[in-house]
Amino acid sequence: MSDKNDIKYTIKSTQARPPPPSSPQGTCKAKAQVLFHYTWEVSGGGWKDGDTKAALRKKMGECGLITKWKFDYYDEPESDGTEWHASGTLPWAIADHCVAWAVEAAGGFPSKC
């Protein structure tokens, strides 16, 4: 690669990444809270959608108004194949089955959060 000043750049990987999982991996938890909302956490890797963050946020948003949204990629995959962690809250009227639906609809694994 080069820029308009005739300076050439080379991008070199600093670490060898393991091959992606053969199927979507992850964990999912959803819990009703006293203050009329659900907290949820999802970790994953190898999901079908290339932009997992956007896909998961979109599908979770179909369950209700997301608050406290957080999404972090790990520097290196965990031993269970997960590469990121997401969490947030949804309205209490939303059953935990909607979180499970959103996980699978975003390209993840079949889940029963």
N, CA, C and O atoms as CSV, one atom per row, in Angstrom:
chain,resi,resn,atom,element,x,y,z
A,1,MET,N,N,0.853,-1.160,0.000
A,1,MET,CA,C,0.000,0.000,0.000
A,1,MET,C,C,0.908,1.235,0.000
A,1,MET,O,O,2.002,1.200,0.562
A,2,SER,N,N,0.464,2.303,-0.616
A,2,SER,CA,C,1.245,3.543,-0.595
A,2,SER,C,C,0.297,4.733,-0.545
A,2,SER,O,O,-0.893,4.618,-0.837
A,3,ASP,N,N,0.865,5.898,-0.161
A,3,ASP,CA,C,0.053,7.104,-0.151
A,3,ASP,C,C,0.509,8.031,-1.277
A,3,ASP,O,O,1.353,7.642,-2.085
A,4,LYS,N,N,-0.024,9.227,-1.344
A,4,LYS,CA,C,0.299,10.162,-2.429
A,4,LYS,C,C,1.696,10.755,-2.321
A,4,LYS,O,O,2.125,11.480,-3.219
A,5,ASN,N,N,2.407,10.465,-1.252
A,5,ASN,CA,C,3.773,10.979,-1.067
A,5,ASN,C,C,4.815,9.934,-1.445
A,5,ASN,O,O,5.991,10.076,-1.112
A,6,ASP,N,N,4.389,8.895,-2.133
A,6,ASP,CA,C,5.268,7.794,-2.542
A,6,ASP,C,C,5.893,7.067,-1.355
A,6,ASP,O,O,6.988,6.518,-1.470
A,7,ILE,N,N,5.209,7.061,-0.231
A,7,ILE,CA,C,5.659,6.297,0.925
A,7,ILE,C,C,4.899,4.977,0.912
A,7,ILE,O,O,3.673,4.965,0.800
A,8,LYS,N,N,5.614,3.882,1.024
A,8,LYS,CA,C,4.988,2.564,0.994
A,8,LYS,C,C,4.835,2.025,2.415
A,8,LYS,O,O,5.704,2.208,3.267
A,9,TYR,N,N,3.712,1.360,2.640
A,9,TYR,CA,C,3.398,0.780,3.938
A,9,TYR,C,C,3.196,-0.720,3.782
A,9,TYR,O,O,2.667,-1.183,2.771
A,10,THR,N,N,3.612,-1.460,4.767
A,10,THR,CA,C,3.362,-2.893,4.813
A,10,THR,C,C,2.676,-3.205,6.134
A,10,THR,O,O,3.137,-2.800,7.201
A,11,ILE,N,N,1.572,-3.930,6.045
A,11,ILE,CA,C,0.847,-4.326,7.253
A,11,ILE,C,C,1.140,-5.798,7.483
A,11,ILE,O,O,0.911,-6.638,6.613
A,12,LYS,N,N,1.644,-6.090,8.655
A,12,LYS,CA,C,2.039,-7.443,8.979
A,12,LYS,C,C,1.340,-7.882,10.266
A,12,LYS,O,O,1.374,-7.172,11.271
A,13,SER,N,N,0.715,-9.040,10.230
A,13,SER,CA,C,0.019,-9.566,11.401
A,13,SER,C,C,1.014,-9.846,12.517
A,13,SER,O,O,2.105,-10.361,12.274
A,14,THR,N,N,0.629,-9.502,13.742
A,14,THR,CA,C,1.522,-9.715,14.884
A,14,THR,C,C,1.224,-11.014,15.612
A,14,THR,O,O,2.012,-11.450,16.451
A,15,GLN,N,N,0.101,-11.631,15.301
A,15,GLN,CA,C,-0.221,-12.883,15.961
A,15,GLN,C,C,-0.997,-13.785,15.010
A,15,GLN,O,O,-1.753,-13.310,14.163
A,16,ALA,N,N,-0.806,-15.057,15.157
A,16,ALA,CA,C,-1.548,-16.026,14.348
A,16,ALA,C,C,-2.881,-16.290,15.035
A,16,ALA,O,O,-2.914,-16.718,16.189
A,17,ARG,N,N,-3.967,-16.037,14.337
A,17,ARG,CA,C,-5.295,-16.288,14.892
A,17,ARG,C,C,-5.666,-17.747,14.665
A,17,ARG,O,O,-5.344,-18.303,13.616
A,18,PRO,N,N,-6.325,-18.367,15.607
A,18,PRO,CA,C,-6.790,-19.735,15.388
A,18,PRO,C,C,-7.893,-19.731,14.329
A,18,PRO,O,O,-8.530,-18.700,14.110
A,19,PRO,N,N,-8.125,-20.861,13.675
A,19,PRO,CA,C,-9.206,-20.907,12.695
A,19,PRO,C,C,-10.551,-20.656,13.377
A,19,PRO,O,O,-10.713,-20.976,14.554
A,20,PRO,N,N,-11.518,-20.087,12.651
A,20,PRO,CA,C,-12.826,-19.833,13.266
A,20,PRO,C,C,-13.522,-21.138,13.614
A,20,PRO,O,O,-13.253,-22.167,12.993
A,21,PRO,N,N,-14.409,-21.108,14.595
A,21,PRO,CA,C,-15.156,-22.320,14.945
A,21,PRO,C,C,-16.006,-22.777,13.756
A,21,PRO,O,O,-16.408,-21.960,12.928
A,22,SER,N,N,-16.277,-24.069,13.674
A,22,SER,CA,C,-17.071,-24.608,12.571
A,22,SER,C,C,-18.551,-24.258,12.703
A,22,SER,O,O,-19.292,-24.331,11.722
A,23,SER,N,N,-18.984,-23.882,13.890
A,23,SER,CA,C,-20.364,-23.445,14.113
A,23,SER,C,C,-20.346,-22.340,15.161
A,23,SER,O,O,-19.383,-22.225,15.921
A,24,PRO,N,N,-21.402,-21.521,15.213
A,24,PRO,CA,C,-21.443,-20.438,16.199
A,24,PRO,C,C,-21.296,-20.963,17.627
A,24,PRO,O,O,-21.909,-21.963,18.000
A,25,GLN,N,N,-20.478,-20.275,18.413
A,25,GLN,CA,C,-20.214,-20.637,19.805
A,25,GLN,C,C,-20.750,-19.545,20.716
A,25,GLN,O,O,-20.974,-18.418,20.275
A,26,GLY,N,N,-20.955,-19.875,21.984
A,26,GLY,CA,C,-21.280,-18.822,22.924
A,26,GLY,C,C,-22.077,-19.256,24.121
A,26,GLY,O,O,-22.413,-20.426,24.300
A,27,THR,N,N,-22.366,-18.264,24.934
A,27,THR,CA,C,-23.188,-18.444,26.127
A,27,THR,C,C,-24.192,-17.298,26.190
A,27,THR,O,O,-23.972,-16.231,25.617
A,28,CYS,N,N,-25.270,-17.530,26.878
A,28,CYS,CA,C,-26.325,-16.517,26.971
A,28,CYS,C,C,-26.984,-16.625,28.340
A,28,CYS,O,O,-27.305,-17.719,28.804
A,29,LYS,N,N,-27.181,-15.475,28.977
A,29,LYS,CA,C,-27.870,-15.415,30.265
A,29,LYS,C,C,-28.850,-14.243,30.240
A,29,LYS,O,O,-28.521,-13.166,29.742
A,30,ALA,N,N,-30.033,-14.450,30.767
A,30,ALA,CA,C,-31.003,-13.372,30.936
A,30,ALA,C,C,-31.660,-13.558,32.300
A,30,ALA,O,O,-31.984,-14.677,32.699
A,31,LYS,N,N,-31.851,-12.447,33.007
A,31,LYS,CA,C,-32.400,-12.547,34.360
A,31,LYS,C,C,-33.341,-11.382,34.632
A,31,LYS,O,O,-32.996,-10.225,34.389
A,32,ALA,N,N,-34.532,-11.692,35.138
A,32,ALA,CA,C,-35.484,-10.649,35.531
A,32,ALA,C,C,-34.971,-9.964,36.792
A,32,ALA,O,O,-34.490,-10.618,37.718
A,33,GLN,N,N,-35.081,-8.647,36.815
A,33,GLN,CA,C,-34.635,-7.848,37.960
A,33,GLN,C,C,-35.838,-7.240,38.663
A,33,GLN,O,O,-36.915,-7.129,38.077
A,34,VAL,N,N,-35.657,-6.851,39.904
A,34,VAL,CA,C,-36.727,-6.277,40.717
A,34,VAL,C,C,-37.248,-4.973,40.109
A,34,VAL,O,O,-38.442,-4.688,40.201
A,35,LEU,N,N,-36.392,-4.195,39.504
A,35,LEU,CA,C,-36.785,-2.876,38.996
A,35,LEU,C,C,-37.376,-2.940,37.589
A,35,LEU,O,O,-37.156,-2.036,36.783
A,36,PHE,N,N,-38.113,-3.985,37.294
A,36,PHE,CA,C,-38.890,-4.122,36.064
A,36,PHE,C,C,-38.071,-4.086,34.776
A,36,PHE,O,O,-38.433,-3.411,33.812
A,37,HIS,N,N,-36.975,-4.815,34.780
A,37,HIS,CA,C,-36.213,-4.978,33.553
A,37,HIS,C,C,-35.464,-6.304,33.584
A,37,HIS,O,O,-35.315,-6.921,34.638
A,38,TYR,N,N,-34.998,-6.731,32.425
A,38,TYR,CA,C,-34.155,-7.917,32.298
A,38,TYR,C,C,-32.737,-7.474,32.045
A,38,TYR,O,O,-32.501,-6.577,31.236
A,39,THR,N,N,-31.789,-8.089,32.725
A,39,THR,CA,C,-30.391,-7.926,32.349
A,39,THR,C,C,-30.028,-9.148,31.514
A,39,THR,O,O,-30.542,-10.243,31.747
A,40,TRP,N,N,-29.155,-8.959,30.556
A,40,TRP,CA,C,-28.728,-10.074,29.726
A,40,TRP,C,C,-27.244,-9.948,29.401
A,40,TRP,O,O,-26.685,-8.851,29.369
A,41,GLU,N,N,-26.629,-11.091,29.162
A,41,GLU,CA,C,-25.223,-11.168,28.767
A,41,GLU,C,C,-25.091,-12.243,27.700
A,41,GLU,O,O,-25.676,-13.320,27.816
A,42,VAL,N,N,-24.329,-11.950,26.673
A,42,VAL,CA,C,-24.073,-12.909,25.604
A,42,VAL,C,C,-22.586,-12.848,25.275
A,42,VAL,O,O,-22.017,-11.765,25.141
A,43,SER,N,N,-21.968,-14.004,25.147
A,43,SER,CA,C,-20.596,-14.111,24.651
A,43,SER,C,C,-20.643,-15.004,23.431
A,43,SER,O,O,-21.446,-15.935,23.373
A,44,GLY,N,N,-19.783,-14.729,22.442
A,44,GLY,CA,C,-19.856,-15.560,21.250
A,44,GLY,C,C,-18.619,-15.526,20.387
A,44,GLY,O,O,-17.680,-14.766,20.624
A,45,GLY,N,N,-18.649,-16.373,19.378
A,45,GLY,CA,C,-17.590,-16.447,18.383
A,45,GLY,C,C,-18.065,-17.273,17.208
A,45,GLY,O,O,-18.864,-18.194,17.376
A,46,GLY,N,N,-17.582,-16.952,16.021
A,46,GLY,CA,C,-17.921,-17.716,14.824
A,46,GLY,C,C,-19.352,-17.558,14.351
A,46,GLY,O,O,-19.894,-18.457,13.708
A,47,TRP,N,N,-19.977,-16.421,14.660
A,47,TRP,CA,C,-21.357,-16.211,14.241
A,47,TRP,C,C,-21.419,-15.983,12.742
A,47,TRP,O,O,-20.420,-15.618,12.122
A,48,LYS,N,N,-22.591,-16.198,12.156
A,48,LYS,CA,C,-22.761,-16.160,10.709
A,48,LYS,C,C,-22.656,-14.765,10.120
A,48,LYS,O,O,-22.217,-14.621,8.979
A,49,ASP,N,N,-23.042,-13.739,10.852
A,49,ASP,CA,C,-23.003,-12.373,10.332
A,49,ASP,C,C,-21.612,-11.793,10.556
A,49,ASP,O,O,-21.059,-11.915,11.649
A,50,GLY,N,N,-21.045,-11.171,9.541
A,50,GLY,CA,C,-19.705,-10.594,9.661
A,50,GLY,C,C,-19.631,-9.433,10.642
A,50,GLY,O,O,-18.574,-9.186,11.223
A,51,ASP,N,N,-20.727,-8.722,10.837
A,51,ASP,CA,C,-20.756,-7.606,11.781
A,51,ASP,C,C,-21.644,-8.006,12.956
A,51,ASP,O,O,-22.781,-7.549,13.074
A,52,THR,N,N,-21.119,-8.852,13.807
A,52,THR,CA,C,-21.880,-9.398,14.925
A,52,THR,C,C,-22.430,-8.307,15.833
A,52,THR,O,O,-23.573,-8.392,16.281
A,53,LYS,N,N,-21.631,-7.291,16.106
A,53,LYS,CA,C,-22.057,-6.214,17.007
A,53,LYS,C,C,-23.336,-5.556,16.489
A,53,LYS,O,O,-24.297,-5.388,17.240
A,54,ALA,N,N,-23.347,-5.185,15.211
A,54,ALA,CA,C,-24.523,-4.520,14.633
A,54,ALA,C,C,-25.718,-5.469,14.557
A,54,ALA,O,O,-26.846,-5.076,14.851
A,55,ALA,N,N,-25.469,-6.713,14.164
A,55,ALA,CA,C,-26.565,-7.679,14.031
A,55,ALA,C,C,-27.207,-7.967,15.382
A,55,ALA,O,O,-28.433,-8.015,15.487
A,56,LEU,N,N,-26.392,-8.159,16.415
A,56,LEU,CA,C,-26.934,-8.453,17.734
A,56,LEU,C,C,-27.698,-7.255,18.291
A,56,LEU,O,O,-28.774,-7.420,18.866
A,57,ARG,N,N,-27.154,-6.058,18.128
A,57,ARG,CA,C,-27.850,-4.863,18.625
A,57,ARG,C,C,-29.199,-4.684,17.918
A,57,ARG,O,O,-30.197,-4.341,18.552
A,58,LYS,N,N,-29.218,-4.916,16.617
A,58,LYS,CA,C,-30.468,-4.773,15.854
A,58,LYS,C,C,-31.520,-5.764,16.340
A,58,LYS,O,O,-32.666,-5.382,16.581
A,59,LYS,N,N,-31.142,-7.029,16.486
A,59,LYS,CA,C,-32.114,-8.046,16.902
A,59,LYS,C,C,-32.539,-7.856,18.357
A,59,LYS,O,O,-33.714,-8.045,18.673
A,60,MET,N,N,-31.626,-7.493,19.244
A,60,MET,CA,C,-32.002,-7.213,20.639
A,60,MET,C,C,-32.966,-6.025,20.682
A,60,MET,O,O,-33.893,-5.999,21.492
A,61,GLY,N,N,-32.738,-5.041,19.801
A,61,GLY,CA,C,-33.619,-3.876,19.740
A,61,GLY,C,C,-35.034,-4.242,19.336
A,61,GLY,O,O,-35.979,-3.529,19.676
A,62,GLU,N,N,-35.196,-5.340,18.616
A,62,GLU,CA,C,-36.538,-5.803,18.257
A,62,GLU,C,C,-37.261,-6.400,19.467
A,62,GLU,O,O,-38.477,-6.590,19.436
A,63,CYS,N,N,-36.519,-6.690,20.520
A,63,CYS,CA,C,-37.122,-7.182,21.774
A,63,CYS,C,C,-37.608,-6.026,22.651
A,63,CYS,O,O,-38.440,-6.237,23.533
A,64,GLY,N,N,-37.114,-4.835,22.429
A,64,GLY,CA,C,-37.494,-3.679,23.239
A,64,GLY,C,C,-36.360,-2.683,23.312
A,64,GLY,O,O,-35.308,-2.884,22.706
A,65,LEU,N,N,-36.568,-1.620,24.043
A,65,LEU,CA,C,-35.564,-0.568,24.182
A,65,LEU,C,C,-34.371,-1.086,24.973
A,65,LEU,O,O,-34.511,-1.454,26.139
A,66,ILE,N,N,-33.194,-1.116,24.345
A,66,ILE,CA,C,-31.977,-1.572,25.014
A,66,ILE,C,C,-31.386,-0.406,25.801
A,66,ILE,O,O,-31.228,0.695,25.273
A,67,THR,N,N,-31.065,-0.657,27.054
A,67,THR,CA,C,-30.307,0.317,27.842
A,67,THR,C,C,-29.046,-0.377,28.343
A,67,THR,O,O,-28.971,-1.606,28.383
A,68,LYS,N,N,-28.074,0.416,28.719
A,68,LYS,CA,C,-26.788,-0.079,29.222
A,68,LYS,C,C,-26.099,-1.023,28.244
A,68,LYS,O,O,-25.420,-1.959,28.666
A,69,TRP,N,N,-26.266,-0.788,26.929
A,69,TRP,CA,C,-25.626,-1.608,25.893
A,69,TRP,C,C,-24.115,-1.529,26.032
A,69,TRP,O,O,-23.547,-0.446,26.174
A,70,LYS,N,N,-23.470,-2.691,25.991
A,70,LYS,CA,C,-22.020,-2.752,26.027
A,70,LYS,C,C,-21.582,-3.917,25.142
A,70,LYS,O,O,-22.176,-4.994,25.186
A,71,PHE,N,N,-20.551,-3.700,24.345
A,71,PHE,CA,C,-20.022,-4.745,23.467
A,71,PHE,C,C,-18.513,-4.600,23.421
A,71,PHE,O,O,-18.004,-3.535,23.073
A,72,ASP,N,N,-17.794,-5.656,23.767
A,72,ASP,CA,C,-16.335,-5.631,23.780
A,72,ASP,C,C,-15.776,-6.861,23.080
A,72,ASP,O,O,-16.204,-7.986,23.338
A,73,TYR,N,N,-14.807,-6.630,22.183
A,73,TYR,CA,C,-14.064,-7.737,21.580
A,73,TYR,C,C,-12.894,-8.087,22.490
A,73,TYR,O,O,-12.267,-7.201,23.072
A,74,TYR,N,N,-12.600,-9.380,22.613
A,74,TYR,CA,C,-11.434,-9.827,23.372
A,74,TYR,C,C,-10.185,-9.644,22.513
A,74,TYR,O,O,-10.267,-9.710,21.287
A,75,ASP,N,N,-9.038,-9.416,23.136
A,75,ASP,CA,C,-7.778,-9.332,22.400
A,75,ASP,C,C,-7.433,-10.663,21.752
A,75,ASP,O,O,-6.896,-10.701,20.644
A,76,GLU,N,N,-7.740,-11.749,22.440
A,76,GLU,CA,C,-7.510,-13.102,21.926
A,76,GLU,C,C,-8.736,-13.938,22.255
A,76,GLU,O,O,-9.364,-13.726,23.293
A,77,PRO,N,N,-9.093,-14.892,21.385
A,77,PRO,CA,C,-10.250,-15.741,21.685
A,77,PRO,C,C,-10.067,-16.510,22.988
A,77,PRO,O,O,-8.953,-16.898,23.337
A,78,GLU,N,N,-11.163,-16.726,23.701
A,78,GLU,CA,C,-11.146,-17.524,24.922
A,78,GLU,C,C,-10.999,-19.000,24.559
A,78,GLU,O,O,-11.143,-19.366,23.393
A,79,SER,N,N,-10.719,-19.831,25.526
A,79,SER,CA,C,-10.530,-21.259,25.284
A,79,SER,C,C,-11.803,-21.934,24.752
A,79,SER,O,O,-11.724,-22.974,24.099
A,80,ASP,N,N,-12.977,-21.344,25.030
A,80,ASP,CA,C,-14.228,-21.923,24.541
A,80,ASP,C,C,-14.613,-21.418,23.150
A,80,ASP,O,O,-15.688,-21.753,22.652
A,81,GLY,N,N,-13.749,-20.616,22.514
A,81,GLY,CA,C,-14.012,-20.129,21.161
A,81,GLY,C,C,-14.708,-18.779,21.097
A,81,GLY,O,O,-14.917,-18.248,20.007
A,82,THR,N,N,-15.071,-18.213,22.243
A,82,THR,CA,C,-15.739,-16.909,22.217
A,82,THR,C,C,-14.728,-15.798,21.972
A,82,THR,O,O,-13.589,-15.850,22.435
A,83,GLU,N,N,-15.182,-14.786,21.226
A,83,GLU,CA,C,-14.316,-13.679,20.814
A,83,GLU,C,C,-14.787,-12.321,21.327
A,83,GLU,O,O,-14.067,-11.331,21.198
A,84,TRP,N,N,-15.972,-12.261,21.902
A,84,TRP,CA,C,-16.536,-10.993,22.353
A,84,TRP,C,C,-17.571,-11.222,23.456
A,84,TRP,O,O,-17.998,-12.350,23.705
A,85,HIS,N,N,-17.962,-10.122,24.110
A,85,HIS,CA,C,-18.970,-10.158,25.164
A,85,HIS,C,C,-19.884,-8.953,24.983
A,85,HIS,O,O,-19.411,-7.842,24.744
A,86,ALA,N,N,-21.191,-9.170,25.095
A,86,ALA,CA,C,-22.180,-8.092,25.008
A,86,ALA,C,C,-23.097,-8.186,26.219
A,86,ALA,O,O,-23.320,-9.269,26.759
A,87,SER,N,N,-23.628,-7.036,26.642
A,87,SER,CA,C,-24.571,-7.035,27.751
A,87,SER,C,C,-25.462,-5.810,27.651
A,87,SER,O,O,-25.170,-4.864,26.920
A,88,GLY,N,N,-26.553,-5.849,28.401
A,88,GLY,CA,C,-27.469,-4.718,28.433
A,88,GLY,C,C,-28.715,-5.063,29.225
A,88,GLY,O,O,-28.779,-6.094,29.894
A,89,THR,N,N,-29.703,-4.187,29.140
A,89,THR,CA,C,-30.990,-4.425,29.787
A,89,THR,C,C,-32.101,-4.235,28.766
A,89,THR,O,O,-31.952,-3.515,27.778
A,90,LEU,N,N,-33.214,-4.899,29.031
A,90,LEU,CA,C,-34.429,-4.791,28.219
A,90,LEU,C,C,-35.611,-4.599,29.168
A,90,LEU,O,O,-35.505,-4.919,30.351
A,91,PRO,N,N,-36.736,-4.081,28.669
A,91,PRO,CA,C,-37.906,-3.892,29.529
A,91,PRO,C,C,-38.345,-5.199,30.180
A,91,PRO,O,O,-38.199,-6.273,29.596
A,92,TRP,N,N,-38.885,-5.100,31.399
A,92,TRP,CA,C,-39.296,-6.259,32.169
A,92,TRP,C,C,-40.369,-7.073,31.465
A,92,TRP,O,O,-40.406,-8.293,31.625
A,93,ALA,N,N,-41.232,-6.445,30.700
A,93,ALA,CA,C,-42.321,-7.150,30.026
A,93,ALA,C,C,-41.798,-8.103,28.953
A,93,ALA,O,O,-42.545,-8.952,28.467
A,94,ILE,N,N,-40.531,-7.973,28.579
A,94,ILE,CA,C,-39.942,-8.839,27.570
A,94,ILE,C,C,-39.472,-10.120,28.252
A,94,ILE,O,O,-38.652,-10.082,29.169
A,95,ALA,N,N,-39.992,-11.237,27.800
A,95,ALA,CA,C,-39.572,-12.512,28.387
A,95,ALA,C,C,-38.170,-12.871,27.917
A,95,ALA,O,O,-37.724,-12.416,26.864
A,96,ASP,N,N,-37.484,-13.683,28.696
A,96,ASP,CA,C,-36.127,-14.075,28.339
A,96,ASP,C,C,-36.079,-14.847,27.018
A,96,ASP,O,O,-35.021,-14.933,26.395
A,97,HIS,N,N,-37.210,-15.409,26.584
A,97,HIS,CA,C,-37.205,-16.119,25.297
A,97,HIS,C,C,-36.902,-15.180,24.133
A,97,HIS,O,O,-36.420,-15.635,23.096
A,98,CYS,N,N,-37.170,-13.890,24.276
A,98,CYS,CA,C,-36.856,-12.938,23.209
A,98,CYS,C,C,-35.350,-12.756,23.089
A,98,CYS,O,O,-34.842,-12.591,21.980
A,99,VAL,N,N,-34.628,-12.781,24.198
A,99,VAL,CA,C,-33.165,-12.693,24.152
A,99,VAL,C,C,-32.619,-13.911,23.409
A,99,VAL,O,O,-31.736,-13.777,22.561
A,100,ALA,N,N,-33.138,-15.093,23.721
A,100,ALA,CA,C,-32.712,-16.312,23.023
A,100,ALA,C,C,-33.014,-16.208,21.531
A,100,ALA,O,O,-32.186,-16.592,20.704
A,101,TRP,N,N,-34.184,-15.695,21.182
A,101,TRP,CA,C,-34.538,-15.513,19.775
A,101,TRP,C,C,-33.550,-14.560,19.096
A,101,TRP,O,O,-33.085,-14.839,17.991
A,102,ALA,N,N,-33.228,-13.442,19.747
A,102,ALA,CA,C,-32.323,-12.443,19.167
A,102,ALA,C,C,-30.936,-13.025,18.922
A,102,ALA,O,O,-30.310,-12.729,17.904
A,103,VAL,N,N,-30.454,-13.848,19.844
A,103,VAL,CA,C,-29.132,-14.478,19.688
A,103,VAL,C,C,-29.102,-15.311,18.411
A,103,VAL,O,O,-28.182,-15.178,17.604
A,104,GLU,N,N,-30.092,-16.160,18.227
A,104,GLU,CA,C,-30.124,-17.014,17.043
A,104,GLU,C,C,-30.392,-16.200,15.775
A,104,GLU,O,O,-29.785,-16.467,14.737
A,105,ALA,N,N,-31.282,-15.222,15.841
A,105,ALA,CA,C,-31.619,-14.405,14.675
A,105,ALA,C,C,-30.445,-13.547,14.219
A,105,ALA,O,O,-30.383,-13.166,13.050
A,106,ALA,N,N,-29.517,-13.236,15.116
A,106,ALA,CA,C,-28.335,-12.427,14.767
A,106,ALA,C,C,-27.210,-13.289,14.188
A,106,ALA,O,O,-26.112,-12.789,13.943
A,107,GLY,N,N,-27.473,-14.574,13.970
A,107,GLY,CA,C,-26.457,-15.451,13.396
A,107,GLY,C,C,-25.752,-16.319,14.400
A,107,GLY,O,O,-24.763,-16.979,14.080
A,108,GLY,N,N,-26.263,-16.323,15.629
A,108,GLY,CA,C,-25.630,-17.086,16.691
A,108,GLY,C,C,-26.159,-18.495,16.815
A,108,GLY,O,O,-26.627,-19.079,15.838
A,109,PHE,N,N,-26.088,-19.033,17.993
A,109,PHE,CA,C,-26.419,-20.413,18.282
A,109,PHE,C,C,-27.843,-20.531,18.805
A,109,PHE,O,O,-28.366,-19.567,19.363
A,110,PRO,N,N,-28.488,-21.691,18.641
A,110,PRO,CA,C,-29.788,-21.894,19.278
A,110,PRO,C,C,-29.604,-21.816,20.793
A,110,PRO,O,O,-28.702,-22.448,21.343
A,111,SER,N,N,-30.445,-21.051,21.458
A,111,SER,CA,C,-30.222,-20.786,22.881
A,111,SER,C,C,-31.529,-20.812,23.662
A,111,SER,O,O,-32.607,-20.589,23.111
A,112,LYS,N,N,-31.410,-21.083,24.934
A,112,LYS,CA,C,-32.529,-20.974,25.865
A,112,LYS,C,C,-32.064,-20.114,27.024
A,112,LYS,O,O,-32.027,-20.578,28.164
A,113,CYS,N,N,-31.712,-18.875,26.751
A,113,CYS,CA,C,-31.181,-17.992,27.791
A,113,CYS,C,C,-31.931,-18.187,29.066
A,113,CYS,O,O,-31.633,-17.532,30.064
